[in-house]
Amino acid sequence: MPYFSEESYTKYKLRVESALAEALAKHNICSKKVADEIAGASEKVTAEEVFEEEERIKHDIRALANCIRNKVSEEAKPFVHFLATSYDIVDTANALRYKEFSEKELIPLLNELERELISIAEREKNTLQIGRTHGQHAEPITFGFAVASYVNRVGSRIETITNAKNALCGKMSGAVGAYNASSVIFENAEDFEKTTLDILGIKPALHSTQIVPPEPIADLAHAAVSTFSVLANFSDDMRNLQRSEISEVGELFGKDQVGSSTMPHKRNPITFENIKSIYKAFMPRMTTVYLDQISEHQRDLTNSASQRFLPELFGALYASILRITDAVKKLSVDKEHMNANFNKSKEHVAAEPLYILLAKAGHPDAHEAVRKLTLLAQKEEKGIVELAENDSSLKNYIEKISSKNMLALKSPEKYIGRSAAKTDEVCTFWKNKLKL
């Protein structure tokens, strides 16, 4: 991937040096011929030769500039890295590569995952499933509704990443950010900065020191980590739904795939487990990003090493999205097991609507009355509605419940609220919002 290798990073820094030379020519500080010469030389510089020069002089950006200077004429040499400080180059290159990675790779891949989740949600919007809270059977929903939760969460993360990458900024404001050097040459140093960054498609920071404000990068990193959290949560749900005693979904298992070194029958949810595991490794790195927001005065070097590991976070997220998208495409839904699991709690589902209808009918403590009925239902293995109808203390209230609502109480499989409708609403919203 042409964003995060050392060679790629070097190319991004060289693009900034080329843009700097082009801007100098646009402002008549050097000729277009000189700017083109610097741009041509920059295309020939390799990371390896920059590292060799850095080993000699012990400075990375001066090494970069020297490698360009070694490939240009005497006329062009003065204008290589002219007016710039190291982090004019470094921070602008970082903003540019993270922006382009987000635009060209991360967001399109997340859009693909979103499309697959929408497909499942819409397909399964009427598939009955027992809802679960605290790991216990709750009220019925549909499997499409459960997936629509992740349609919404992934969609919101795509939007957050989009906003964060658009807020990334660069600088060409010099050693302390006050345009000291460029003000020697230009009447309007900020106009020159804008010219340079416009060439790259990056906006300048409203205020910078030797470094750009760290918050835009921190916001993009946070967007990445919170996206990772959504993937991990989805993976956890799918992993748990594959438990032997639940068995409502299935991850594709290849014909030659092995689940255990000793138990040949095992079919483990390895993709979803791995994504949760990778998330655990990379989520804590956000702490380092927050720590990197602290830089004394106009800058110190306490972020210079730690920020170099940030690409690994984006690489891990990208790889995880690839894997989870493939797993989602091949996810099987076992409707029979979903029905069987629902039927285990079928007779108890009516407890909530029964208590609400009794309260509406005027019962002064409907919740407690129904709670006692649930205990009796479990003991006698009878339905709650049947017990309520035969309870003399509830007779006056039961009679006030309409025949339509009584029929609904006896049809718990239909007690799914707006599950299907809400699924459609959520899927339509994000299809339109993201133009999928």
C-alpha positions as semicolon CSV with decimal commas, in nm:
position;residue;x (nm);y (nm);z (nm)
1;M;0,000;0,000;0,000
2;P;0,163;0,328;-0,114
3;Y;0,117;0,523;0,208
4;F;0,292;0,370;0,507
5;S;0,616;0,206;0,397
6;E;0,939;0,399;0,447
7;E;0,971;0,434;0,071
8;S;0,618;0,574;0,049
9;Y;0,671;0,812;0,338
10;T;0,989;0,940;0,173
11;K;0,794;0,997;-0,152
12;Y;0,535;1,203;0,034
13;K;0,804;1,423;0,186
14;L;0,956;1,463;-0,159
15;R;0,616;1,568;-0,296
16;V;0,611;1,848;-0,038
17;E;0,963;1,956;-0,141
18;S;0,850;1,959;-0,505
19;A;0,540;2,164;-0,420
20;L;0,760;2,408;-0,231
21;A;0,978;2,458;-0,540
22;E;0,671;2,496;-0,762
23;A;0,531;2,762;-0,529
24;L;0,864;2,946;-0,534
25;A;0,841;2,957;-0,913
26;K;0,479;3,075;-0,903
27;H;0,594;3,365;-0,681
28;N;0,892;3,438;-0,911
29;I;1,157;3,347;-0,655
30;C;1,306;3,086;-0,887
31;S;1,243;2,996;-1,249
32;K;0,996;2,730;-1,361
33;K;1,295;2,547;-1,508
34;V;1,455;2,528;-1,162
35;A;1,129;2,414;-1,003
36;D;1,087;2,143;-1,268
37;E;1,446;2,034;-1,212
38;I;1,387;1,999;-0,838
39;A;1,064;1,808;-0,901
40;G;1,240;1,575;-1,144
41;A;1,523;1,512;-0,899
42;S;1,275;1,444;-0,620
43;E;1,117;1,168;-0,824
44;K;1,453;0,990;-0,842
45;V;1,541;1,001;-0,472
46;T;1,498;0,671;-0,283
47;A;1,443;0,603;0,084
48;E;1,760;0,398;0,092
49;E;1,986;0,684;-0,015
50;V;1,812;0,920;0,229
51;F;1,879;0,675;0,512
52;E;2,242;0,646;0,408
53;E;2,279;1,025;0,413
54;E;2,095;1,045;0,746
55;E;2,338;0,793;0,890
56;R;2,619;1,027;0,788
57;I;2,479;1,362;0,908
58;K;2,228;1,246;1,174
59;H;1,934;1,453;1,046
60;D;1,649;1,307;0,845
61;I;1,513;1,610;0,656
62;R;1,848;1,768;0,589
63;A;1,945;1,428;0,449
64;L;1,638;1,439;0,225
65;A;1,731;1,786;0,103
66;N;2,092;1,681;0,039
67;C;1,978;1,387;-0,172
68;I;1,772;1,624;-0,388
69;R;2,060;1,873;-0,406
70;N;2,293;1,597;-0,525
71;K;2,074;1,554;-0,834
72;V;2,026;1,916;-0,944
73;S;2,236;2,189;-1,104
74;E;2,421;2,460;-0,917
75;E;2,148;2,701;-1,027
76;A;1,878;2,491;-0,858
77;K;2,065;2,400;-0,539
78;P;1,982;2,720;-0,343
79;F;1,609;2,662;-0,383
80;V;1,595;2,307;-0,249
81;H;1,416;2,321;0,090
82;F;1,426;2,701;0,061
83;L;1,248;2,878;0,355
84;A;1,128;2,549;0,504
85;T;1,188;2,394;0,843
86;S;1,185;2,016;0,887
87;Y;0,832;1,992;1,017
88;D;0,694;2,205;0,736
89;I;0,783;1,897;0,536
90;V;0,710;1,622;0,790
91;D;0,373;1,740;0,916
92;T;0,248;1,833;0,570
93;A;0,359;1,497;0,431
94;N;0,184;1,315;0,715
95;A;-0,138;1,509;0,667
96;L;-0,124;1,439;0,294
97;R;-0,065;1,065;0,323
98;Y;-0,329;1,012;0,592
99;K;-0,579;1,216;0,390
100;E;-0,512;1,025;0,071
101;F;-0,514;0,689;0,250
102;S;-0,850;0,774;0,403
103;E;-0,997;0,895;0,073
104;K;-0,861;0,628;-0,158
105;E;-0,846;0,319;0,062
106;L;-1,010;0,336;0,404
107;I;-1,344;0,500;0,322
108;P;-1,408;0,297;0,003
109;L;-1,337;-0,023;0,198
110;L;-1,570;0,081;0,481
111;N;-1,834;0,163;0,221
112;E;-1,804;-0,192;0,090
113;L;-1,852;-0,330;0,440
114;E;-2,150;-0,099;0,488
115;R;-2,309;-0,227;0,167
116;E;-2,272;-0,586;0,285
117;L;-2,423;-0,509;0,626
118;I;-2,712;-0,329;0,458
119;S;-2,768;-0,631;0,234
120;I;-2,794;-0,865;0,534
121;A;-3,011;-0,623;0,733
122;E;-3,258;-0,580;0,448
123;R;-3,264;-0,950;0,369
124;E;-3,321;-1,050;0,731
125;K;-3,544;-0,761;0,839
126;N;-3,834;-1,003;0,906
127;T;-3,626;-1,291;1,047
128;L;-3,747;-1,345;1,404
129;Q;-3,477;-1,344;1,672
130;I;-3,494;-1,321;2,048
131;G;-3,330;-1,002;2,170
132;R;-3,072;-1,031;2,444
133;T;-2,978;-0,792;2,723
134;H;-2,722;-0,883;2,991
135;G;-2,680;-1,212;2,804
136;Q;-3,040;-1,307;2,884
137;H;-3,343;-1,344;2,659
138;A;-3,530;-1,013;2,645
139;E;-3,793;-0,915;2,385
140;P;-3,819;-1,036;2,026
141;I;-3,659;-0,840;1,743
142;T;-3,549;-0,941;1,397
143;F;-3,199;-1,034;1,295
144;G;-3,211;-0,755;1,036
145;F;-3,280;-0,507;1,315
146;A;-2,979;-0,639;1,508
147;V;-2,754;-0,592;1,203
148;A;-2,905;-0,249;1,134
149;S;-2,748;-0,133;1,460
150;Y;-2,409;-0,192;1,297
151;V;-2,521;-0,039;0,969
152;N;-2,584;0,277;1,169
153;R;-2,264;0,259;1,372
154;V;-2,038;0,188;1,074
155;G;-2,213;0,463;0,877
156;S;-2,150;0,714;1,154
157;R;-1,782;0,613;1,166
158;I;-1,748;0,663;0,789
159;E;-1,889;1,011;0,836
160;T;-1,653;1,079;1,129
161;I;-1,348;0,961;0,933
162;T;-1,455;1,175;0,637
163;N;-1,482;1,485;0,853
164;A;-1,152;1,410;1,027
165;K;-0,954;1,358;0,708
166;N;-1,097;1,680;0,563
167;A;-0,975;1,869;0,871
168;L;-0,612;1,756;0,832
169;C;-0,381;2,049;0,769
170;G;-0,025;2,126;0,674
171;K;0,210;2,420;0,721
172;M;0,483;2,620;0,557
173;S;0,530;2,866;0,840
174;G;0,887;2,804;0,950
175;A;1,079;2,714;1,262
176;V;0,841;2,858;1,521
177;G;0,533;2,897;1,301
178;A;0,552;3,278;1,283
179;Y;0,667;3,294;0,915
180;N;0,999;3,448;1,020
181;A;1,204;3,325;0,723
182;S;0,933;3,359;0,458
183;S;0,850;3,712;0,577
184;V;1,202;3,812;0,475
185;I;1,113;3,722;0,116
186;F;0,740;3,785;0,087
187;E;0,508;4,070;0,171
188;N;0,239;3,810;0,241
189;A;0,407;3,495;0,374
190;E;0,074;3,327;0,440
191;D;-0,021;3,365;0,075
192;F;0,297;3,178;-0,017
193;E;0,209;2,905;0,234
194;K;-0,137;2,871;0,079
195;T;0,010;2,848;-0,271
196;T;0,237;2,562;-0,162
197;L;-0,036;2,368;0,015
198;D;-0,293;2,428;-0,261
199;I;-0,062;2,238;-0,495
200;L;-0,090;1,941;-0,260
201;G;-0,462;1,975;-0,190
202;I;-0,406;2,041;0,181
203;K;-0,532;2,342;0,373
204;P;-0,293;2,539;0,597
205;A;-0,336;2,539;0,973
206;L;-0,489;2,862;1,100
207;H;-0,207;2,871;1,357
208;S;0,100;2,652;1,384
209;T;0,420;2,645;1,583
210;Q;0,710;2,443;1,447
211;I;0,447;2,172;1,416
212;V;0,085;2,173;1,305
213;P;-0,178;2,154;1,578
214;P;-0,188;1,787;1,683
215;E;-0,567;1,768;1,723
216;P;-0,659;1,693;1,358
217;I;-0,434;1,386;1,352
218;A;-0,563;1,287;1,696
219;D;-0,921;1,320;1,569
220;L;-0,849;1,096;1,271
221;A;-0,678;0,842;1,498
222;H;-0,977;0,852;1,733
223;A;-1,209;0,797;1,435
224;A;-0,999;0,496;1,338
225;V;-0,999;0,348;1,690
226;S;-1,371;0,403;1,740
227;T;-1,430;0,231;1,404
228;F;-1,215;-0,055;1,530
229;S;-1,439;-0,066;1,840
230;V;-1,748;-0,111;1,622
231;L;-1,580;-0,395;1,432
232;A;-1,479;-0,560;1,760
233;N;-1,831;-0,529;1,899
234;F;-1,985;-0,676;1,584
235;S;-1,727;-0,956;1,593
236;D;-1,815;-1,027;1,955
237;D;-2,185;-1,049;1,872
238;M;-2,127;-1,281;1,576
239;R;-1,883;-1,492;1,777
240;N;-2,134;-1,535;2,058
241;L;-2,418;-1,615;1,819
242;Q;-2,199;-1,901;1,693
243;R;-2,177;-2,064;2,036
244;S;-2,286;-2,428;2,020
245;E;-2,580;-2,366;2,253
246;I;-2,697;-2,064;2,045
247;S;-2,591;-2,150;1,689
248;E;-2,785;-1,875;1,511
249;V;-2,519;-1,769;1,258
250;G;-2,222;-1,937;1,102
251;E;-1,885;-1,823;0,970
252;L;-1,787;-2,002;0,651
253;F;-1,563;-2,298;0,724
254;G;-1,345;-2,418;0,436
255;K;-1,351;-2,785;0,338
256;D;-0,985;-2,823;0,439
257;Q;-1,000;-2,588;0,738
258;V;-0,900;-2,721;1,079
259;G;-1,060;-2,591;1,399
260;S;-0,846;-2,770;1,656
261;S;-0,520;-2,965;1,666
262;T;-0,685;-3,236;1,877
263;M;-1,064;-3,205;1,824
264;P;-1,144;-3,273;1,457
265;H;-1,509;-3,169;1,499
266;K;-1,430;-2,808;1,601
267;R;-1,548;-2,519;1,380
268;N;-1,418;-2,205;1,548
269;P;-1,525;-1,845;1,465
270;I;-1,165;-1,758;1,395
271;T;-1,214;-1,441;1,187
272;F;-1,433;-1,269;1,445
273;E;-1,206;-1,383;1,729
274;N;-0,897;-1,251;1,548
275;I;-1,053;-0,910;1,486
276;K;-1,139;-0,876;1,854
277;S;-0,781;-0,976;1,935
278;I;-0,624;-0,724;1,694
279;Y;-0,848;-0,452;1,835
280;K;-0,717;-0,526;2,185
281;A;-0,362;-0,478;2,060
282;F;-0,420;-0,148;1,881
283;M;-0,693;0,030;2,078
284;P;-0,452;0,120;2,365
285;R;-0,226;0,302;2,120
286;M;-0,474;0,588;2,127
287;T;-0,320;0,678;2,463
288;T;0,008;0,753;2,285
289;V;-0,174;0,972;2,034
290;Y;-0,322;1,175;2,319
291;L;0,019;1,203;2,484
292;D;0,160;1,328;2,153
293;Q;-0,071;1,629;2,175
294;I;0,167;1,767;2,439
295;S;0,466;1,956;2,300
296;E;0,645;2,223;2,503
297;H;0,641;2,582;2,380
298;Q;0,690;2,593;2,002
299;R;0,789;2,223;1,997
300;D;0,993;1,948;2,155
301;L;1,096;1,607;2,028
302;T;0,884;1,390;2,257
303;N;0,650;1,297;1,972
304;S;0,913;1,245;1,704
305;A;0,956;0,871;1,762
306;S;0,613;0,777;1,897
307;Q;0,416;0,930;1,608
308;R;0,605;0,712;1,360
309;F;0,407;0,408;1,478
310;L;0,068;0,561;1,395
311;P;0,059;0,406;1,045
312;E;0,048;0,063;1,208
313;L;-0,290;0,150;1,360
314;F;-0,434;0,241;1,020
315;G;-0,278;-0,067;0,862
316;A;-0,429;-0,296;1,127
317;L;-0,772;-0,134;1,086
318;Y;-0,756;-0,171;0,708
319;A;-0,661;-0,539;0,732
320;S;-0,941;-0,601;0,983
321;I;-1,200;-0,437;0,759
322;L;-1,086;-0,658;0,472
323;R;-1,127;-0,969;0,685
324;I;-1,458;-0,879;0,842
325;T;-1,606;-0,781;0,505
326;D;-1,513;-1,120;0,364
327;A;-1,666;-1,293;0,668
328;V;-1,986;-1,087;0,642
329;K;-2,024;-1,177;0,274
330;K;-2,017;-1,545;0,370
331;L;-2,216;-1,526;0,692
332;S;-2,494;-1,785;0,713
333;V;-2,813;-1,732;0,914
334;D;-2,977;-2,033;1,080
335;K;-3,345;-1,935;1,101
336;E;-3,443;-2,270;1,254
337;H;-3,213;-2,219;1,548
338;M;-3,331;-1,860;1,583
339;N;-3,688;-1,986;1,605
340;A;-3,591;-2,262;1,847
341;N;-3,415;-2,010;2,074
342;F;-3,712;-1,776;2,055
343;N;-3,948;-2,058;2,150
344;K;-3,756;-2,114;2,473
345;S;-3,881;-1,775;2,593
346;K;-4,199;-1,758;2,387
347;E;-4,433;-1,787;2,687
348;H;-4,254;-1,514;2,880
349;V;-4,238;-1,253;2,604
350;A;-4,593;-1,138;2,680
351;A;-4,489;-1,018;3,028
352;E;-4,394;-0,669;2,911
353;P;-4,701;-0,592;2,695
354;L;-4,930;-0,757;2,953
355;Y;-4,800;-0,533;3,231
356;I;-4,834;-0,224;3,009
357;L;-5,192;-0,310;2,907
358;L;-5,292;-0,385;3,268
359;A;-5,145;-0,053;3,378
360;K;-5,336;0,122;3,100
361;A;-5,650;-0,054;3,223
362;G;-5,594;0,107;3,563
363;H;-5,412;-0,163;3,765
364;P;-5,225;0,019;4,046
365;D;-4,921;-0,215;4,049
366;A;-4,926;-0,400;3,720
367;H;-4,552;-0,465;3,709
368;E;-4,557;-0,650;4,042
369;A;-4,868;-0,846;3,947
370;V;-4,708;-0,968;3,624
371;R;-4,377;-1,039;3,798
372;K;-4,558;-1,280;4,030
373;L;-4,730;-1,436;3,730
374;T;-4,394;-1,502;3,566
375;L;-4,276;-1,693;3,874
376;L;-4,596;-1,899;3,871
377;A;-4,566;-1,957;3,496
378;Q;-4,215;-2,093;3,538
379;K;-4,323;-2,314;3,826
380;E;-4,633;-2,455;3,657
381;E;-4,488;-2,441;3,304
382;K;-4,784;-2,244;3,176
383;G;-4,826;-1,932;2,967
384;I;-4,844;-1,595;3,140
385;V;-5,149;-1,482;2,943
386;E;-5,335;-1,802;3,030
387;L;-5,261;-1,749;3,398
388;A;-5,364;-1,383;3,379
389;E;-5,698;-1,473;3,220
390;N;-5,768;-1,718;3,503
391;D;-5,659;-1,482;3,782
392;S;-5,971;-1,344;3,953
393;S;-5,779;-1,044;4,087
394;L;-5,704;-0,937;3,731
395;K;-6,047;-1,009;3,580
396;N;-6,172;-0,649;3,581
397;Y;-5,855;-0,525;3,414
398;I;-5,835;-0,808;3,158
399;E;-6,189;-0,726;3,045
400;K;-6,077;-0,373;2,957
401;I;-5,809;-0,502;2,718
402;S;-5,934;-0,501;2,358
403;S;-5,972;-0,827;2,168
404;K;-5,709;-0,703;1,925
405;N;-5,456;-0,652;2,206
406;M;-5,547;-0,985;2,365
407;L;-5,478;-1,154;2,034
408;A;-5,143;-0,974;2,021
409;L;-5,058;-1,099;2,372
410;K;-5,114;-1,453;2,248
411;S;-4,892;-1,400;1,941
412;P;-4,550;-1,323;2,091
413;E;-4,375;-1,387;1,759
414;K;-4,546;-1,069;1,631
415;Y;-4,429;-0,859;1,926
416;I;-4,133;-0,710;1,737
417;G;-4,227;-0,343;1,755
418;R;-4,084;-0,147;1,460
419;S;-3,793;-0,385;1,402
420;A;-3,853;-0,431;1,028
421;A;-3,958;-0,071;0,964
422;K;-3,666;0,070;1,159
423;T;-3,428;-0,156;0,968
424;D;-3,556;-0,012;0,641
425;E;-3,526;0,343;0,774
426;V;-3,167;0,296;0,889
427;C;-3,055;0,124;0,569
428;T;-3,221;0,385;0,348
429;F;-3,072;0,670;0,552
430;W;-2,714;0,546;0,514
431;K;-2,753;0,442;0,152
432;N;-2,859;0,799;0,074
433;K;-2,611;0,966;0,309
434;L;-2,311;0,773;0,177
435;K;-2,443;0,748;-0,179
436;L;-2,408;0,370;-0,176
